[in-house]
Amino acid sequence: MIFPIGDDNSDRTTAPIVNYVLIAINILVFVLLQGATGDNKFTSSFATVPEEIRTGQDVKGPVPIKVGTQEGVINLGETPSPVYITLLTSMFMHGGWMHLLGNMLFLWIFGDNLENRMGRFKYLIFYLVTGLVASLAHVISTFTFGDNVFIPSLGASGAISGVMGGYLVLFPKRQVKVILLRMLTSVPAIVAIGMWFVLQLVQAYGVISAGPNSGGGVAFMAHVGGFVAGLILVKLFAAGSNPTAAVRP
């Protein structure tokens, strides 16, 4: 088990204003609009429901669902038209305090370095684009592998996975402080992030192998999709931006 808690920011030349704003928005949405809970009307209305994205039609009211051998009913709220707006709104919502705090810690660690390299506007667009790709990857996977198409998905982890993918490309040797086997140490980003991504692949494969309706509440394919998008797009967004930040890995 490896858990990042910080990194080397000694070469950062600008204040990561956009990263701070993204963190603040996520916290404010969770506290003020979600009522500090992952289960309220706002959450059920503005999270991404794969079936709504597939059809373009809002699904509301009680809907039967199945997770593994367990069956139940979920109440979906009314979503303003077009329903595709949930691909964006869901990126700023969370299912609980641990979900929120874990995501914000990772964004705090890795996002500032990308913003410093790309510049504020490019970083914001990069964050949103990789988040949208992640959401779409989750939607596509639910239909491809026969998973729960009515269960809403939410969270910043898809976009943050994109940030981590971009970080890995631009700063593969950057030292990241981690908790590894109950010890505090530093490892290169390629180790810290690489091990995290391998875990996502293993867990995604486990969900897929378990068959339809087996998703355990974590959209691993969103993590994978966002990460791959970050790997592919980061050089495009970083091109010609803040060259002084490229001196050190």
Backbone torsions as a table, in degrees:
resi	resn	phi	psi	omega
1	MET	NA	127.0	179.2
2	ILE	-127.8	132.4	-174.8
3	PHE	-134.0	110.6	180.0
4	PRO	-68.4	140.6	177.0
5	ILE	-130.4	-3.5	179.2
6	GLY	176.9	173.3	177.4
7	ASP	-151.2	179.8	-178.2
8	ASP	-86.5	114.1	179.0
9	ASN	-112.4	21.3	-173.0
10	SER	-65.4	-21.1	-179.3
11	ASP	-99.7	5.7	-178.9
12	ARG	-69.4	131.6	-174.8
13	THR	-110.7	-9.9	-179.3
14	THR	-132.1	153.3	175.1
15	ALA	-74.4	131.3	-177.3
16	PRO	-78.2	67.7	-174.8
17	ILE	-60.1	-45.8	-178.7
18	VAL	-62.3	-41.6	179.0
19	ASN	-62.1	-41.8	176.7
20	TYR	-61.5	-42.2	-178.7
21	VAL	-65.5	-42.0	178.5
22	LEU	-60.6	-43.2	178.2
23	ILE	-62.9	-43.9	-179.4
24	ALA	-63.3	-42.1	-180.0
25	ILE	-62.0	-45.3	179.2
26	ASN	-58.8	-43.3	-179.3
27	ILE	-67.4	-43.9	-178.1
28	LEU	-65.8	-40.5	178.2
29	VAL	-61.6	-44.2	-178.1
30	PHE	-65.4	-43.2	-175.7
31	VAL	-77.8	-47.6	-171.9
32	LEU	-87.0	-39.1	-175.3
33	LEU	-97.6	-34.2	177.8
34	GLN	-93.3	-2.9	179.3
35	GLY	65.1	29.2	-179.3
36	ALA	58.9	31.6	176.9
37	THR	-145.6	152.6	178.5
38	GLY	-89.8	11.6	-175.2
39	ASP	-137.6	85.1	173.6
40	ASN	-150.7	-179.8	-174.4
41	LYS	-63.0	-41.5	179.4
42	PHE	-60.2	-44.9	-178.9
43	THR	-61.8	-45.6	-177.2
44	SER	-72.1	-15.7	179.6
45	SER	-93.1	-32.0	-171.0
46	PHE	-114.5	2.9	170.2
47	ALA	-77.9	162.2	-178.2
48	THR	-85.3	119.1	175.3
49	VAL	-103.7	113.8	-175.7
50	PRO	-50.4	-40.9	-178.9
51	GLU	-64.1	-34.9	177.6
52	GLU	-67.2	-38.2	179.6
53	ILE	-68.7	-37.6	-179.5
54	ARG	-65.7	-43.0	-174.6
55	THR	-95.8	-20.8	-174.6
56	GLY	77.0	7.9	-177.8
57	GLN	-113.1	141.0	179.3
58	ASP	-72.4	137.5	174.2
59	VAL	-114.0	124.1	-178.0
60	LYS	-138.3	158.0	-178.5
61	GLY	93.7	-174.1	-178.6
62	PRO	-69.5	132.5	179.8
63	VAL	-131.4	127.9	177.9
64	PRO	-70.5	138.4	178.3
65	ILE	-134.1	163.7	178.0
66	LYS	-138.9	129.4	175.8
67	VAL	-125.7	108.4	-174.2
68	GLY	63.5	-121.9	179.0
69	THR	-97.4	-1.5	-177.8
70	GLN	-95.0	137.1	178.0
71	GLU	-118.8	150.8	179.9
72	GLY	-165.6	-168.2	-179.6
73	VAL	-131.1	137.6	176.8
74	ILE	-120.7	137.2	179.3
75	ASN	-97.3	115.8	179.7
76	LEU	-96.6	134.0	179.3
77	GLY	-83.7	169.3	180.0
78	GLU	-76.0	130.4	-179.6
79	THR	-105.6	130.1	177.2
80	PRO	-59.9	148.5	179.2
81	SER	-81.2	140.8	-2.3
82	PRO	-82.7	152.6	-177.7
83	VAL	-66.5	-17.3	-178.7
84	TYR	-64.7	-15.4	177.7
85	ILE	-61.9	-23.4	-179.2
86	THR	-68.1	-21.4	175.3
87	LEU	-61.6	-28.4	178.2
88	LEU	-91.1	-49.3	-175.4
89	THR	-62.7	-35.6	-177.8
90	SER	-64.2	-21.5	-179.5
91	MET	-69.2	-15.4	-177.4
92	PHE	-114.5	19.5	-178.0
93	MET	-121.5	156.2	-178.4
94	HIS	-142.4	159.9	-175.4
95	GLY	-91.8	-7.0	-179.9
96	GLY	176.3	174.7	-177.1
97	TRP	-62.9	-42.0	-179.4
98	MET	-66.0	-39.0	176.0
99	HIS	-59.6	-47.4	-179.4
100	LEU	-65.0	-51.7	-174.3
101	LEU	-65.9	-37.7	177.0
102	GLY	-62.9	-46.1	178.9
103	ASN	-63.8	-42.8	-177.4
104	MET	-67.8	-33.1	175.8
105	LEU	-62.4	-46.6	179.7
106	PHE	-64.3	-39.6	178.5
107	LEU	-65.7	-40.1	178.4
108	TRP	-61.1	-41.6	-176.6
109	ILE	-71.4	-48.2	-168.6
110	PHE	-100.5	-23.8	-173.8
111	GLY	-71.7	-35.6	-175.3
112	ASP	-63.6	-35.1	-179.6
113	ASN	-67.3	-38.5	177.4
114	LEU	-68.4	-41.1	178.9
115	GLU	-62.6	-39.4	178.6
116	ASN	-62.2	-39.0	-178.6
117	ARG	-77.7	-43.9	-173.3
118	MET	-82.7	-31.4	-166.4
119	GLY	96.6	158.1	-170.2
120	ARG	-64.5	-47.9	-175.8
121	PHE	-66.7	-46.4	-179.6
122	LYS	-62.8	-37.9	179.1
123	TYR	-64.1	-42.7	178.9
124	LEU	-60.2	-46.5	-179.9
125	ILE	-64.6	-41.8	177.8
126	PHE	-58.1	-45.9	179.9
127	TYR	-59.5	-47.8	-177.7
128	LEU	-67.9	-41.1	-178.6
129	VAL	-65.4	-46.7	-179.8
130	THR	-66.5	-32.2	175.8
131	GLY	-66.2	-40.5	177.9
132	LEU	-66.3	-41.4	177.2
133	VAL	-61.1	-41.5	179.1
134	ALA	-61.5	-44.8	179.2
135	SER	-61.3	-42.8	179.5
136	LEU	-66.9	-35.9	177.4
137	ALA	-61.9	-39.9	178.0
138	HIS	-66.2	-44.5	-179.9
139	VAL	-60.1	-47.5	-179.0
140	ILE	-62.4	-41.1	-177.7
141	SER	-65.6	-33.1	-179.2
142	THR	-63.8	-35.9	179.4
143	PHE	-82.9	-34.8	-179.5
144	THR	-65.4	-39.9	-175.2
145	PHE	-108.3	12.0	173.7
146	GLY	67.5	36.7	-178.1
147	ASP	-89.7	-166.7	-171.2
148	ASN	-77.9	98.2	-172.2
149	VAL	-78.7	-9.5	179.3
150	PHE	-105.4	-6.1	-179.9
151	ILE	-80.9	122.6	-178.0
152	PRO	-67.3	147.0	173.3
153	SER	-117.1	148.7	-177.8
154	LEU	-159.1	160.5	177.1
155	GLY	128.8	154.7	-179.7
156	ALA	-87.7	-0.6	-171.5
157	SER	-64.7	-29.2	177.4
158	GLY	-64.8	-47.5	178.0
159	ALA	-65.5	-39.9	-180.0
160	ILE	-67.6	-32.7	173.6
161	SER	-62.0	-38.5	175.5
162	GLY	-62.7	-41.9	176.7
163	VAL	-60.6	-42.2	-179.8
164	MET	-67.7	-36.4	176.0
165	GLY	-64.1	-42.8	177.2
166	GLY	-64.7	-40.6	178.7
167	TYR	-60.3	-42.8	-178.9
168	LEU	-61.0	-38.5	-179.8
169	VAL	-70.7	-45.4	-174.1
170	LEU	-81.4	-31.2	-174.2
171	PHE	-132.0	55.0	-173.7
172	PRO	-63.3	-27.6	-177.0
173	LYS	-101.4	-0.2	-179.6
174	ARG	-60.7	133.3	-178.7
175	GLN	-74.4	129.0	179.2
176	VAL	-117.1	126.8	176.8
177	LYS	-76.7	129.8	-176.7
178	VAL	-137.9	158.9	167.2
179	ILE	-99.4	114.8	-176.8
180	LEU	-124.0	115.6	-179.5
181	LEU	52.2	45.7	177.5
182	ARG	70.2	12.5	178.2
183	MET	-115.7	144.6	176.0
184	LEU	-91.7	122.4	-178.3
185	THR	-151.1	179.7	176.7
186	SER	-124.4	138.9	177.9
187	VAL	-136.6	158.0	175.7
188	PRO	-62.5	151.6	-179.6
189	ALA	-57.0	-34.0	-178.7
190	ILE	-63.4	-27.0	177.1
191	VAL	-81.6	-49.7	-176.9
192	ALA	-62.3	-50.5	-177.6
193	ILE	-77.0	-35.8	179.6
194	GLY	-61.1	-42.5	178.8
195	MET	-66.9	-37.6	177.2
196	TRP	-61.3	-44.7	-177.5
197	PHE	-68.0	-38.7	176.5
198	VAL	-59.2	-40.7	177.7
199	LEU	-61.7	-40.3	178.4
200	GLN	-63.2	-40.9	179.2
201	LEU	-64.4	-42.9	-179.8
202	VAL	-63.5	-44.0	-178.6
203	GLN	-70.0	-38.2	176.9
204	ALA	-62.9	-42.7	178.5
205	TYR	-62.9	-38.3	179.1
206	GLY	-62.8	-42.2	178.8
207	VAL	-65.1	-44.3	-178.9
208	ILE	-63.8	-44.0	-177.8
209	SER	-65.5	-28.2	-178.3
210	ALA	-72.4	-13.9	175.2
211	GLY	96.0	-178.4	-176.9
212	PRO	-56.6	146.9	174.9
213	ASN	61.3	28.2	-177.4
214	SER	-103.6	-4.6	-177.5
215	GLY	-55.7	130.3	-174.4
216	GLY	-93.4	21.8	177.1
217	GLY	98.5	-4.8	178.3
218	VAL	-117.1	126.9	-176.7
219	ALA	-85.8	77.1	-175.7
220	PHE	-63.1	-32.5	-180.0
221	MET	-68.8	-26.2	173.5
222	ALA	-66.6	-40.5	177.2
223	HIS	-61.8	-45.8	-179.4
224	VAL	-65.0	-45.7	-179.2
225	GLY	-62.9	-43.6	178.7
226	GLY	-64.7	-41.9	-179.9
227	PHE	-62.2	-47.3	-180.0
228	VAL	-63.6	-39.7	176.9
229	ALA	-61.0	-40.5	177.6
230	GLY	-62.8	-44.1	178.1
231	LEU	-57.6	-42.7	-173.9
232	ILE	-78.0	-38.9	-170.2
233	LEU	-92.4	-16.1	-170.0
234	VAL	-62.0	-40.1	-178.8
235	LYS	-64.9	-34.8	177.6
236	LEU	-63.6	-44.7	-177.5
237	PHE	-76.6	-26.7	-178.0
238	ALA	-87.6	-12.1	-175.4
239	ALA	-61.0	126.0	175.0
240	GLY	74.1	9.9	-176.9
241	SER	-108.2	130.4	173.6
242	ASN	40.6	63.8	-176.2
243	PRO	-60.4	-24.2	179.6
244	THR	-65.2	-22.3	-179.3
245	ALA	-79.5	-5.4	-176.5
246	ALA	-94.1	4.0	-175.2
247	VAL	-65.4	-43.4	-177.5
248	ARG	-111.1	146.4	176.8
249	PRO	-74.3	NA	NA
